[in-house]
Amino acid sequence: MTNANEAWEYDAFISYARFDEKTRGFLTDFTSTLSEVFHSLTGRPLRLFVDSTQIPASSLWETRLLHSLRRSATLITIQSPSYATSAWCAREWDTFLTLEKERRSEYGLLPYESLVFPVRFISTGHVSASGPDAARRLREAQTRQSVDLTDIEPGDPLFAARVTALGRDLVTMLENLSPNHRPRAQTDGRGGNSVHFEASPEAHVPLVTTHRGPDQRRFVEYLTDARSVTIITVSDDSLPDLIEEAALRKARTAEGFWDHLHVVFPDNSVLPFINDGLSARFPDRNAAVTERKYRVWQVRRRLMSLLLRYGRLGHWTISLCPFSPPFIGTLFSMPDGRQSVQLSISRPKLESAEDLQVNFLDRVDHYFEQAFREVVESSREEHEIVLAGEPTPGTHEFRCSGARFRRSVLVDGQETGDWLAALVAITWRRGRTGVEPLLQINTPRTSTREMGKISHVSGYINQRDCPPPDSGFMTSSGAAEFVVSEVAARTALDRELL
């Protein structure tokens, strides 16, 4: 990184509560790791201001500390219960936020760009704010993109990974503050300031940031902070794990879950026309399509499994798009009304790890919000409908008299007494001692219920497995009743064994 801006004496000001540093020794490990990351990225040392070692005992806060804050490009706050209740830390926080407002105008920072980087190493979820100002500071910290290091020891690889991501963000922001990187504010002739971008006249164009490969830490943080999320994807293997981590974080907050989580996959009929990294890996086009279908099916099943466990009925949907989606990406609807967009640009000759991730705020005319909505509205919600009824006494038949949505089956508290049409597939092999049954361990990849148990392959017979009955009879309520055929059972068996 070219250090073009010599106005800063310090790259970052570390704000923390001394009580927490003494009890956990966190600060030393954190700053050491961050300094190593920064040096590896820029080739120069990281200039940190840490007040415990750089303010003489005789110095006054108003002179030395304020001077140091003004000479610091960014603020890194070590969030903890003591930090939230410290009067000293409150001064540092409020002072730098005032400086940040001034720099937004001077350097043309956009609303979502922050010079403050909160780092959580002790949860503040149960802190009782003493007074409106303290409550405000807690809210302000929660709305900032933060680095979560709670319950992560410095030797943990996850600790290094998240501090490395913070180092990259810090380098990016310091480059943004360079006078040669972006236009300064200019007088508009009326005594005010305006920032001029090379923009189309019909709408403001937001600053775009890009990076190669997925930034999973940032993605999970955006998921956790957002009120509603729309995801358009194909076969991102990591997506279920990232949504599960964010859902567990959400469960620990007052929100509990998203207002709505909508995930859109392309329909199977579309997958042959998608050109991605699998097209380059498999010389045979049919083999690439088969692999793509399997991956999409696996991601959808895993996602359905975790949403059945963690989701709220009516607050999530999985849909299938009947055409090749115009883009792959995510729309985050944030609590402050912002619409943050992340698009993924892939090249058929490169692996997905090399995809270019493009991040920006939606335009003032909400173009991307409307584009995501149109894809959702054109898609068909994936409702797996399972058969309900009862077995016929003395026979092997199952008489269907109704149906249930799969997502509402076996939900605690419903106290329904329906029988469901299910099947068990006993697979086997011939071993040294004769025929041996093969069992599977139920995981999110293979099952949507009863995780961790060993069983045969099993599943429900759903409505799509059944051909329309040639001759059925009507119940008193007008619903058709029919006996589930062997063809339906075999179709369901093939689907489960896939």
ABEGO torsion letter per residue (X at the ends): XBBABAABABABBBBBBAAAAAAAGAAAAAAAAAAAAAAAAAGBBBBBBBAAAABBAABBAAAAAAAAAAABABBBBBBBAAAAABAAAAAAAAAAAAAAAAAAAAAGBBAABBABBBBBABBAAABBBBEAAAAAAAAAAAABBBBBABGBBAABAAAAAAAAAAAAAAAAAAAAABAAABBBBBBAGAGBBBBBBBBBAABBBBBBBBBBEBBAAAAAAAAAABABBBBBBABBAAAAAAAAAAAAAAAABAAGBBABBBBBBBBAAAAAABBBAAAAABABAAAAAAAAAAAAAAAAAAAAAAAAAABBBGABBBBBBABBBABBEBBBBBAAGBBBBBBBBBBAABBAAABBBBBBBBBAAGAAAAAAAAAAAABBBBBBBBBBEBBBBGBABBBBABBBBAAABGBBGAGBABBBBBBBBBBBBBBAAEBBBBBBBBBAAABABGBGBBBBBBBBBBAAABBBBABBBBBAAGBBBBBBBAAAAAAAAAAAAX
